[in-house]
Amino acid sequence: MDASDLSTHVSDPARLAALRNTALLDTPTEEAFDRLSRLAVSFVNAPVALVTLIDADRQFFKSCIGLPEPWCSRRESPLSHSFCKYNRIAGQPLIIEDARVHPLFKDCPAIWDLQVIAYLGIPLITSDGYVLGSFCVIDSKPRQWSKQEVAVVQDLAAAVIAEIQLRTEISARNRAENQRDELSELNKRLHEEITARKHAEEQQRQLEYQLHQAQKIEAIGRLAGGVAHDFNNLLSPIIGYSEILTLDPSLTEKQKQFTSEILRAGFHARDLVRQLLAFSRKQILDFKSLNINEAIERFSKLLRRTIPEDIEIRMILSPDIRPVMADAGQIEQIVMNLAVNAADAMPHGGRLTIETALAVLDGEYPGIPLDVAPGLYVMLAVSDTGHGMDQEVRDHIFEPFFSTKGQQGTGLGLATIFGIVKQHGGSIRLNSKPDEGTTFIIYLPVGEETPVEAENNGMTTDLASTETILLVEDSEQVRNLTKTILKQHGYTIIMAENGEEALRALASHKGQVQLLLADVVMPGMNGKELYEQAVRENPGMKVLYMSGYTSDIIISRGFLDEGVNFLQKPFTKKELTYRIREILDHNS
C-alpha cells in the first residue's frame, strides 16, 4: 500500500462517519474491552494488547493493557506511530516479527517510543465494510506468531467488533428514539407556539384597540381642558357680578329673580366646566387615605333614597381591602353616577350590585388593562341586570358629550368618572352585552395607611378687613370684579395689569401691602416670578395665586410649586373672601 492509498483510506468521510457513530472516541476505558485485551495478553503471552480506533489524524486507544507511559495515560498517539492504520483487509491479519528490519516499518517512531518490535493486528471491520481500527498484541522483542496465536487474536477481535457493533446499534436505536421524542416535542412546541402566537396576535389587537381608545380620549381631554380654562375666565365675572347684584337692596323682586336665574345658570355652567376638567384630569383633588368600604357605607342611605324601590341593592364589601389615596367626594360621585346610570338601565326593576375586593394585578392577570402597572389594587365594581350595551356604544361610552339618553343626558357623567379614575392613578373597565347587563370595574392603587385628621370645616365669619392687597390680573373683567368684591369687605386694593406694573406699585407702597393676589399665567412675568422678586423687598407679604388653569397644569409646567396657596377660577365671593382671610389670619 502506497502513501496516497493509505491517506485516502484513513481520511475517507464515510469511514470517519462510521467511526463517529460508535460514540467511542475520547471515552473512558471500559471493562468490556479491557477484559478482551487481558485475555489476549494471557493467551499469547505478549506484554501489550490494544483496541485502537483510527481517526483522521491520530489513533485512539479504547483499551491499552501493558502500554508504556506516557502513552497509556494519554490514550492516543499520532498516526506516525501507528501500525494499526495499515490493517484494512478483512480476514487478513497484519503480522510483523521484527519491525526493525521490516521495509515498511523499520523507520516508524513507535519502535523506539512505544517499544513495538513484534506486532500482530486484526482489522476491526463493521458489517458495512468500514475499517474502524485494529485489535492487536505487541511484543518488545522479535518473535514468530504461531497459527494458534493468530486464531486466538482473530476470535478476540471478532468479539471486540461485535461489542462495538452492538453498542452502535443500541446507540442508533436510542438516537432514533430520541429523534422521535424530539420530533414529538418539536410538534408539541410548534403547536404551543402557534397557539401562543395566535394569543399574542389577539392580545396585540386588543392592546392596539386600547391604545387607540386611550389616544382618542386623551386628545378629546386636551381639547376639553383648554375649553374649560377659557370658560372659567368668562364665568368669573358672570358669577361674581351676579352674586353682588343679588345683595343689592334696590333691585325689584323681578330683577332679583332674573339675577338669581343668571347666577344659577352660572353655577350650572361651572359644574359642567368642572366635569370637563375631571374628564381631562385637570381638576384639583383632595387626596387622603380612604377606606372605600367606609365611604360607600356612609352614603348608602342617600343611595337607597335615590334609587327606585323596585331595584334591589346588594353590597358585597370585602373586609380585606386596603386604604387608597383618594378624594372621598370624588369616589362618592363615581359610585353615585354609576348607580344612577344602572338604575336608568333597569326601568322595570332589577338588581344593583356594588362590590369591593383586593386585587393583585400582574402579568398573569387575565385581560390586564394596558394602562395598569402591576401591583396591589382595590377593585370597585358596580353591576346591573339592565339592558346592556352593544359594541358601538361600548366604543364611545367614555367620550364626553356621548349619551344614550337623548336630550335627557349631558354625556359628561361617564366621561367625568373616567377622568376621576385616571387622576387617581387607576383604571376603569367595562363588561357589557345586550340584554346581559353591565359591569363597570374600577381599579385604584393601594395607598399608605395614613390616619386621616378630622377636618375643620368651620370658616371664619369675621370678614371685616383693613389690609392692603395688591391685585395683579391681566383680564380686566376679572380684575374689576375681584376689586369690587374685596373693597366691599374693607380691603384697600392696589391694581396692576402685569408683573412690571405690580413691582412699580410695590415700590410706591413699600411696606404697606400685606397680600399679593396674582394670576399665575400672565404676559411677560408670571405670578411666581413676580412674588419671588416682590418678597425680597417685602419679606412679610403673603401670596395667593389664582388661575383658570388647574393646579395640576401650572405645577406640571413649572409655574408653581406644590403646596402653595392657590384659588381656582371661577370662584364665588365667599370662596375668595374666606380664602384670603384664612391666609392672612393663619398662614405663616
C-alpha positions as CSV (number, residue, x, y, z in Angstrom):
1,M,0.0,0.0,0.0
2,D,1.5,3.3,-1.0
3,A,1.2,6.5,1.0
4,S,-1.6,8.0,-1.2
5,D,-3.8,4.9,-0.9
6,L,-3.3,4.9,2.9
7,S,-4.2,8.6,3.2
8,T,-7.3,8.1,1.1
9,H,-8.3,5.2,3.3
10,V,-7.7,7.0,6.6
11,S,-9.5,10.2,5.6
12,D,-12.5,8.6,3.9
13,P,-15.5,10.6,5.1
14,A,-17.8,7.6,5.1
15,R,-15.3,5.7,7.3
16,L,-14.9,8.6,9.7
17,A,-18.7,9.0,9.9
18,A,-19.0,5.3,10.8
19,L,-16.3,5.7,13.4
20,R,-18.1,8.7,15.0
21,N,-21.4,6.7,15.0
22,T,-19.8,4.3,17.5
23,A,-19.5,7.2,20.0
24,L,-16.3,5.6,21.4
25,L,-13.7,8.2,20.6
26,D,-12.4,10.0,23.7
27,T,-14.5,7.9,26.1
28,P,-13.0,6.3,29.3
29,T,-11.7,2.8,29.3
30,E,-14.3,0.1,29.8
31,E,-14.1,-3.4,31.3
32,A,-15.9,-5.0,28.3
33,F,-12.9,-4.1,26.1
34,D,-10.1,-4.3,28.8
35,R,-11.2,-7.9,29.6
36,L,-10.7,-9.0,25.9
37,S,-7.3,-7.2,25.9
38,R,-6.2,-9.0,29.1
39,L,-7.3,-12.4,27.6
40,A,-5.2,-11.7,24.5
41,V,-2.1,-10.8,26.7
42,S,-2.7,-14.0,28.7
43,F,-3.3,-16.4,25.7
44,V,-0.4,-15.3,23.5
45,N,1.9,-14.3,26.4
46,A,2.6,-10.8,25.0
47,P,3.2,-7.7,27.2
48,V,0.8,-5.4,25.3
49,A,-2.8,-5.7,23.9
50,L,-4.6,-2.7,22.3
51,V,-8.0,-1.8,20.9
52,T,-7.2,1.1,18.6
53,L,-9.5,3.4,16.6
54,I,-8.0,5.2,13.7
55,D,-9.2,8.8,13.5
56,A,-8.3,11.3,10.7
57,D,-5.0,12.4,12.4
58,R,-4.5,10.1,15.4
59,Q,-5.0,6.6,16.8
60,F,-7.1,6.4,20.0
61,F,-6.7,3.6,22.4
62,K,-10.0,2.4,23.7
63,S,-8.2,-0.3,25.6
64,C,-4.4,-0.3,26.3
65,I,-3.3,-3.1,28.5
66,G,0.5,-3.1,29.1
67,L,1.2,0.0,27.0
68,P,4.2,2.0,28.5
69,E,3.8,5.6,29.8
70,P,3.1,8.3,28.9
71,W,1.1,6.7,26.1
72,C,-1.0,4.6,28.4
73,S,-2.2,7.8,30.2
74,R,-2.6,9.8,27.0
75,R,-4.6,7.0,25.4
76,E,-3.7,8.2,21.9
77,S,-0.7,8.7,19.6
78,P,0.0,10.4,16.3
79,L,-0.7,8.4,13.1
80,S,3.1,8.5,12.5
81,H,3.4,5.9,15.4
82,S,0.6,3.7,14.1
83,F,1.0,0.2,12.8
84,C,-2.8,-0.3,13.1
85,K,-3.6,2.1,10.3
86,Y,-2.3,-0.5,7.8
87,N,-4.9,-3.0,8.9
88,R,-7.5,-2.7,6.3
89,I,-8.2,-6.0,4.6
90,A,-10.9,-8.2,6.1
91,G,-9.7,-11.6,7.3
92,Q,-6.1,-10.8,6.8
93,P,-4.0,-10.1,10.0
94,L,-1.0,-7.8,9.9
95,I,1.9,-9.9,11.2
96,I,5.3,-8.4,11.9
97,E,8.0,-10.5,13.5
98,D,10.7,-7.7,13.8
99,A,9.7,-4.2,12.8
100,R,13.3,-3.0,12.9
101,V,14.1,-4.9,9.7
102,H,10.6,-4.7,8.0
103,P,10.8,-2.5,4.9
104,L,7.6,-0.7,5.7
105,F,8.1,-0.1,9.5
106,K,11.8,0.0,10.1
107,D,11.8,3.8,10.4
108,C,8.5,4.1,12.4
109,P,8.9,6.1,15.7
110,A,6.7,3.5,17.5
111,I,9.7,1.2,17.6
112,W,11.6,3.5,20.0
113,D,8.7,5.4,21.7
114,L,6.2,2.5,22.2
115,Q,8.7,-0.4,22.0
116,V,6.9,-2.0,19.2
117,I,9.1,-4.8,17.8
118,A,6.7,-7.7,17.1
119,Y,3.1,-6.9,16.1
120,L,0.0,-9.0,15.4
121,G,-3.1,-7.0,14.5
122,I,-6.6,-7.9,13.2
123,P,-8.7,-5.1,11.5
124,L,-11.9,-4.1,13.2
125,I,-14.4,-4.0,10.3
126,T,-18.1,-3.2,10.5
127,S,-20.9,-5.1,8.7
128,D,-20.9,-2.2,6.3
129,G,-17.2,-2.8,5.4
130,Y,-15.7,0.2,7.2
131,V,-12.4,-0.3,9.0
132,L,-12.5,1.4,12.4
133,G,-9.2,0.3,13.7
134,S,-7.4,-2.8,15.0
135,F,-7.2,-5.3,17.8
136,C,-3.6,-6.1,18.3
137,V,-0.9,-7.6,20.5
138,I,2.6,-6.3,20.8
139,D,5.9,-7.6,22.0
140,S,9.0,-5.6,22.7
141,K,11.3,-8.2,21.2
142,P,11.3,-10.2,18.0
143,R,9.0,-13.2,17.8
144,Q,7.3,-15.6,15.5
145,W,3.5,-15.6,15.9
146,S,2.0,-19.1,15.7
147,K,-1.2,-20.0,13.8
148,Q,-2.9,-20.8,17.2
149,E,-1.9,-17.3,18.5
150,V,-3.2,-15.7,15.3
151,A,-6.5,-17.6,15.6
152,V,-7.0,-16.6,19.3
153,V,-6.4,-12.9,18.4
154,Q,-8.8,-13.2,15.5
155,D,-11.5,-14.6,17.8
156,L,-11.0,-11.9,20.3
157,A,-11.0,-9.3,17.6
158,A,-14.4,-10.7,16.4
159,A,-15.7,-10.2,20.0
160,V,-14.4,-6.7,20.0
161,I,-16.1,-5.7,16.8
162,A,-19.3,-7.5,17.9
163,E,-19.3,-5.4,21.1
164,I,-18.7,-2.2,19.0
165,Q,-21.5,-3.0,16.6
166,L,-23.9,-3.9,19.4
167,R,-23.2,-0.6,21.0
168,T,-23.5,1.2,17.7
169,E,-26.9,-0.4,17.0
170,I,-28.1,0.4,20.6
171,S,-26.8,4.0,20.1
172,A,-28.5,4.3,16.7
173,R,-31.8,2.9,18.2
174,N,-31.5,5.4,21.1
175,R,-30.8,8.2,18.7
176,A,-33.9,7.2,16.6
177,E,-36.0,7.1,19.8
178,N,-34.6,10.4,20.8
179,Q,-35.3,11.8,17.4
180,R,-38.8,10.6,17.7
181,D,-39.1,12.1,21.1
182,E,-37.6,15.3,19.8
183,L,-39.9,15.3,16.8
184,S,-42.8,14.8,19.1
185,E,-41.6,17.6,21.4
186,L,-41.0,19.8,18.4
187,N,-44.5,19.2,17.2
188,K,-45.8,20.0,20.7
189,R,-43.7,23.2,20.9
190,L,-44.8,24.1,17.4
191,H,-48.5,23.7,18.4
192,E,-47.8,25.7,21.5
193,E,-46.0,28.4,19.6
194,I,-48.8,28.6,17.0
195,T,-51.3,28.8,19.9
196,A,-49.2,31.4,21.7
197,R,-48.7,33.4,18.5
198,K,-52.4,33.5,17.9
199,H,-53.0,34.5,21.5
200,A,-50.2,37.2,21.2
201,E,-51.8,38.5,18.0
202,E,-55.2,38.7,19.7
203,Q,-53.6,40.5,22.7
204,Q,-51.8,42.8,20.2
205,R,-55.1,43.6,18.6
206,Q,-56.6,44.3,22.0
207,L,-53.7,46.5,23.0
208,E,-53.8,48.4,19.8
209,Y,-57.5,49.0,20.3
210,Q,-57.0,50.1,23.9
211,L,-54.1,52.4,22.8
212,H,-56.3,53.9,20.0
213,Q,-59.1,54.5,22.5
214,A,-56.7,56.0,25.1
215,Q,-55.2,58.3,22.5
216,K,-58.6,59.4,21.2
217,I,-59.9,60.1,24.7
218,E,-56.6,61.9,25.6
219,A,-57.0,64.1,22.6
220,I,-60.6,64.9,23.5
221,G,-59.4,65.5,27.1
222,R,-56.8,68.1,26.0
223,L,-59.4,69.9,24.0
224,A,-61.9,69.8,26.8
225,G,-59.3,71.1,29.3
226,G,-58.4,74.0,27.1
227,V,-62.1,74.9,26.6
228,A,-62.7,74.7,30.3
229,H,-59.9,77.1,31.1
230,D,-61.3,79.7,28.7
231,F,-64.8,79.2,30.1
232,N,-63.5,79.7,33.7
233,N,-62.3,83.2,32.9
234,L,-65.6,84.0,31.3
235,L,-67.6,82.6,34.2
236,S,-65.7,84.5,36.8
237,P,-67.4,87.9,36.1
238,I,-70.8,86.3,35.4
239,I,-70.9,84.5,38.7
240,G,-69.2,87.3,40.7
241,Y,-71.3,90.2,39.5
242,S,-74.5,88.1,39.8
243,E,-73.6,87.5,43.4
244,I,-73.1,91.2,44.0
245,L,-76.4,92.1,42.3
246,T,-78.4,89.6,44.4
247,L,-77.3,91.6,47.5
248,D,-78.3,95.0,46.1
249,P,-81.4,96.2,48.1
250,S,-82.5,98.5,45.3
251,L,-83.4,95.6,43.0
252,T,-87.1,94.8,42.4
253,E,-88.4,91.3,43.1
254,K,-88.4,90.6,39.3
255,Q,-84.8,91.8,39.0
256,K,-83.8,89.7,41.9
257,Q,-85.4,86.7,40.2
258,F,-83.7,87.4,36.9
259,T,-80.3,87.8,38.7
260,S,-80.8,84.6,40.6
261,E,-81.5,82.7,37.4
262,I,-78.3,84.2,35.9
263,L,-76.4,83.0,39.0
264,R,-78.0,79.6,38.8
265,A,-77.0,79.2,35.2
266,G,-73.5,80.4,36.0
267,F,-73.2,77.7,38.7
268,H,-74.6,75.1,36.4
269,A,-72.0,76.2,33.7
270,R,-69.3,76.0,36.3
271,D,-70.3,72.4,37.2
272,L,-70.2,71.5,33.6
273,V,-66.7,73.0,33.3
274,R,-65.6,71.1,36.4
275,Q,-66.9,67.9,34.8
276,L,-64.8,68.7,31.7
277,L,-61.8,69.3,34.0
278,A,-62.5,66.0,35.7
279,F,-62.5,64.2,32.3
280,S,-59.3,65.9,31.2
281,R,-57.8,65.0,34.7
282,K,-57.1,68.7,35.5
283,Q,-59.3,69.4,38.5
284,I,-57.9,69.9,42.0
285,L,-58.4,66.8,44.2
286,D,-58.0,66.4,48.0
287,F,-56.1,63.1,48.3
288,K,-56.3,61.4,51.7
289,S,-56.1,57.8,52.9
290,L,-59.6,56.4,52.3
291,N,-61.3,53.1,53.1
292,I,-63.6,52.5,50.1
293,N,-66.0,50.3,52.2
294,E,-66.5,53.1,54.8
295,A,-67.1,55.7,52.1
296,I,-69.8,53.5,50.5
297,E,-71.5,52.8,53.8
298,R,-71.5,56.5,54.7
299,F,-73.7,57.5,51.8
300,S,-75.6,54.2,51.4
301,K,-78.8,55.7,52.8
302,L,-78.6,58.5,50.3
303,L,-78.1,56.0,47.6
304,R,-81.1,54.0,48.8
305,R,-83.3,57.1,48.6
306,T,-82.0,57.9,45.1
307,I,-82.5,54.5,43.5
308,P,-86.1,53.4,42.8
309,E,-87.6,51.0,45.2
310,D,-88.2,48.3,42.6
311,I,-84.4,47.9,42.3
312,E,-82.7,45.6,44.8
313,I,-79.3,47.0,46.1
314,R,-76.7,44.4,47.1
315,M,-73.5,45.3,48.9
316,I,-70.6,42.8,48.7
317,L,-67.8,44.7,50.5
318,S,-64.7,42.7,51.2
319,P,-63.2,43.1,54.7
320,D,-59.7,42.5,53.3
321,I,-59.4,45.7,51.2
322,R,-56.6,48.3,51.9
323,P,-56.9,52.1,52.1
324,V,-56.4,54.0,48.9
325,M,-55.2,57.6,48.4
326,A,-58.3,59.2,47.1
327,D,-60.7,62.2,47.2
328,A,-63.7,60.9,49.2
329,G,-66.1,63.2,47.5
330,Q,-65.0,62.1,44.0
331,I,-65.3,58.4,45.0
332,E,-68.8,59.0,46.2
333,Q,-69.5,60.8,42.9
334,I,-68.2,57.8,40.9
335,V,-70.4,55.3,42.8
336,M,-73.5,57.6,42.7
337,N,-73.2,58.3,39.0
338,L,-72.7,54.6,38.2
339,A,-75.6,53.6,40.4
340,V,-77.9,56.2,38.8
341,N,-76.9,55.0,35.3
342,A,-77.5,51.4,36.4
343,A,-81.0,52.4,37.6
344,D,-81.7,54.1,34.3
345,A,-80.8,50.9,32.6
346,M,-83.4,49.0,34.7
347,P,-86.7,50.9,34.1
348,H,-88.8,47.9,35.2
349,G,-86.7,47.0,38.2
350,G,-83.7,44.7,38.7
351,R,-80.7,44.2,40.9
352,L,-77.8,46.7,41.5
353,T,-74.6,45.2,43.0
354,I,-71.8,47.2,44.5
355,E,-68.7,45.1,45.2
356,T,-65.2,45.7,46.6
357,A,-62.2,43.4,46.8
358,L,-58.4,43.4,47.0
359,A,-56.8,42.5,43.6
360,V,-53.2,41.7,42.7
361,L,-52.7,42.7,39.1
362,D,-49.6,41.3,37.3
363,G,-48.6,39.8,34.0
364,E,-50.5,36.6,34.7
365,Y,-53.8,38.5,35.4
366,P,-56.3,37.8,32.6
367,G,-57.0,40.8,30.5
368,I,-54.9,43.3,32.5
369,P,-55.6,46.7,31.0
370,L,-52.9,48.5,29.0
371,D,-52.8,51.4,31.5
372,V,-52.4,49.3,34.7
373,A,-49.0,48.8,36.2
374,P,-48.5,45.6,38.1
375,G,-49.3,45.9,41.8
376,L,-51.9,45.8,44.6
377,Y,-55.3,47.4,43.8
378,V,-58.7,47.9,45.4
379,M,-61.3,46.7,43.0
380,L,-64.7,48.6,43.0
381,A,-67.4,47.1,40.8
382,V,-70.9,48.4,40.0
383,S,-73.2,45.9,38.2
384,D,-76.7,45.9,37.0
385,T,-79.2,43.5,35.4
386,G,-80.3,46.0,32.8
387,H,-80.5,46.1,29.0
388,G,-76.7,46.2,28.5
389,M,-74.7,47.8,25.6
390,D,-73.6,46.8,22.2
391,Q,-70.1,47.2,20.8
392,E,-70.9,50.6,19.2
393,V,-72.0,52.1,22.5
394,R,-69.1,50.5,24.4
395,D,-66.6,52.0,22.0
396,H,-67.8,55.6,22.7
397,I,-69.1,55.3,26.3
398,F,-66.3,57.3,28.0
399,E,-66.2,60.1,25.4
400,P,-67.6,63.5,26.6
401,F,-71.0,64.5,25.2
402,F,-71.8,60.9,24.1
403,S,-75.1,59.9,25.6
404,T,-77.6,57.1,25.2
405,K,-80.3,59.1,27.0
406,G,-81.0,61.6,24.2
407,Q,-81.9,65.1,25.3
408,Q,-82.1,63.9,29.0
409,G,-78.3,63.5,29.4
410,T,-75.3,65.8,29.0
411,G,-72.9,63.0,28.1
412,L,-70.5,64.0,30.7
413,G,-71.3,61.5,33.5
414,L,-69.1,58.6,32.4
415,A,-66.5,60.9,30.9
416,T,-66.2,62.6,34.4
417,I,-65.8,59.1,36.0
418,F,-63.2,58.2,33.5
419,G,-61.2,61.4,34.3
420,I,-61.5,61.0,38.1
421,V,-60.3,57.4,37.9
422,K,-57.3,58.3,35.8
423,Q,-56.5,61.2,38.1
424,H,-56.4,58.7,41.0
425,G,-53.9,56.6,39.0
426,G,-56.5,53.9,38.4
427,S,-58.2,52.2,35.6
428,I,-61.8,51.5,34.6
429,R,-63.1,48.5,32.6
430,L,-66.5,47.8,31.1
431,N,-68.1,44.4,30.6
432,S,-71.5,44.5,28.9
433,K,-73.6,42.8,26.3
434,P,-77.1,43.5,25.0
435,D,-79.7,42.0,27.4
436,E,-77.0,40.7,29.8
437,G,-76.5,43.8,32.0
438,T,-73.4,45.9,32.6
439,T,-70.5,45.9,35.0
440,F,-68.1,48.8,35.5
441,I,-64.9,47.6,37.2
442,I,-62.5,50.2,38.7
443,Y,-59.0,49.5,40.0
444,L,-57.5,52.0,42.4
445,P,-53.9,51.5,43.6
446,V,-53.5,50.7,47.3
447,G,-52.0,53.7,49.2
448,E,-50.3,54.2,52.5
449,E,-52.4,53.7,55.6
450,T,-52.1,57.2,56.9
451,P,-54.6,58.3,59.6
452,V,-56.9,61.0,58.4
453,E,-57.1,64.0,60.7
454,A,-60.5,65.4,61.4
455,E,-61.3,68.3,59.0
456,N,-62.0,71.7,60.4
457,N,-64.9,72.8,58.2
458,G,-65.6,75.8,60.3
459,M,-64.8,79.0,58.4
460,T,-64.2,82.3,60.0
461,T,-67.2,84.5,59.8
462,D,-65.5,87.8,60.7
463,L,-64.7,89.0,57.3
464,A,-64.4,92.7,58.0
465,S,-60.9,93.7,56.9
466,T,-58.5,96.6,56.7
467,E,-55.5,95.1,55.0
468,T,-54.0,96.2,51.7
469,I,-54.0,93.8,48.8
470,L,-52.0,94.1,45.5
471,L,-54.2,92.6,42.8
472,V,-52.4,91.6,39.6
473,E,-54.6,90.2,36.9
474,D,-54.3,90.6,33.1
475,S,-58.1,90.1,32.5
476,E,-59.8,93.5,33.0
477,Q,-63.2,91.8,33.8
478,V,-61.8,89.5,36.4
479,R,-59.6,92.4,37.8
480,N,-62.6,94.7,38.2
481,L,-64.8,92.0,39.7
482,T,-62.2,91.0,42.3
483,K,-61.6,94.6,43.2
484,T,-65.3,95.2,43.7
485,I,-65.7,92.1,46.0
486,L,-62.7,92.9,48.1
487,K,-63.5,96.6,48.5
488,Q,-67.0,95.6,49.8
489,H,-65.1,93.7,52.6
490,G,-63.0,96.7,53.6
491,Y,-59.7,95.8,51.9
492,T,-57.6,98.5,50.3
493,I,-56.9,97.4,46.7
494,I,-53.9,98.3,44.5
495,M,-54.4,97.0,41.0
496,A,-51.9,96.1,38.3
497,E,-52.3,94.5,34.9
498,N,-48.9,92.7,34.8
499,G,-45.8,92.0,36.8
500,E,-43.9,95.1,35.8
501,E,-46.8,97.3,36.9
502,A,-47.0,95.4,40.1
503,L,-43.3,95.9,41.0
504,R,-43.7,99.7,40.4
505,A,-46.8,99.8,42.6
506,L,-45.0,97.9,45.4
507,A,-42.1,100.4,45.2
508,S,-44.6,103.2,45.7
509,H,-46.3,101.5,48.6
510,K,-43.3,99.8,50.2
511,G,-44.2,98.0,53.5
512,Q,-48.0,98.7,53.0
513,V,-49.1,95.5,51.2
514,Q,-50.0,92.5,53.3
515,L,-51.1,90.1,50.4
516,L,-50.2,89.7,46.8
517,L,-53.2,88.3,44.9
518,A,-51.8,87.4,41.5
519,D,-52.9,85.5,38.4
520,V,-50.4,82.7,37.6
521,V,-50.1,82.9,33.8
522,M,-49.7,86.5,32.5
523,P,-47.8,88.1,29.6
524,G,-44.2,88.7,30.5
525,M,-43.5,87.9,34.1
526,N,-45.7,85.1,35.6
527,G,-47.1,85.2,39.1
528,K,-44.4,83.1,40.7
529,E,-41.6,85.2,39.3
530,L,-43.4,88.3,40.4
531,Y,-43.7,87.1,44.0
532,E,-40.1,85.9,44.2
533,Q,-38.9,89.4,43.2
534,A,-41.5,91.3,45.4
535,V,-40.9,89.4,48.6
536,R,-37.3,90.4,48.7
537,E,-38.3,94.0,49.4
538,N,-41.5,93.0,51.3
539,P,-40.5,89.9,53.3
540,G,-43.7,89.8,55.4
541,M,-46.0,89.8,52.3
542,K,-48.1,86.7,51.8
543,V,-49.4,85.4,48.4
544,L,-52.5,83.8,46.9
545,Y,-52.2,82.6,43.3
546,M,-55.3,82.3,41.1
547,S,-55.8,80.8,37.6
548,G,-58.3,79.5,35.2
549,Y,-55.9,76.6,34.8
550,T,-55.8,74.0,37.5
551,S,-53.0,73.4,39.9
552,D,-52.0,70.2,38.2
553,I,-51.3,72.1,34.9
554,I,-49.5,75.0,36.4
555,I,-47.4,72.8,38.7
556,S,-46.5,70.3,35.9
557,R,-45.5,73.2,33.7
558,G,-43.3,74.7,36.4
559,F,-45.4,77.9,37.1
560,L,-45.9,76.9,40.7
561,D,-44.5,74.6,43.4
562,E,-46.7,72.1,45.2
563,G,-48.3,73.3,48.4
564,V,-48.6,77.0,47.6
565,N,-51.8,79.0,48.2
566,F,-54.0,78.6,45.1
567,L,-57.6,79.5,44.1
568,Q,-59.3,78.0,41.1
569,K,-61.3,80.3,38.8
570,P,-64.2,80.9,38.6
571,F,-64.5,81.5,42.3
572,T,-67.5,82.7,44.3
573,K,-67.5,85.8,46.5
574,K,-67.5,83.6,49.6
575,E,-64.6,81.4,48.3
576,L,-62.4,84.4,47.6
577,T,-63.0,86.2,50.8
578,Y,-62.7,83.1,53.0
579,R,-59.5,82.0,51.3
580,I,-57.9,85.5,51.7
581,R,-59.0,85.7,55.3
582,E,-57.6,82.3,56.1
583,I,-54.2,83.1,54.6
584,L,-53.9,86.5,56.4
585,D,-55.0,85.0,59.7
586,H,-53.3,81.6,59.8
587,N,-50.6,81.2,57.2
588,S,-47.1,82.0,58.2
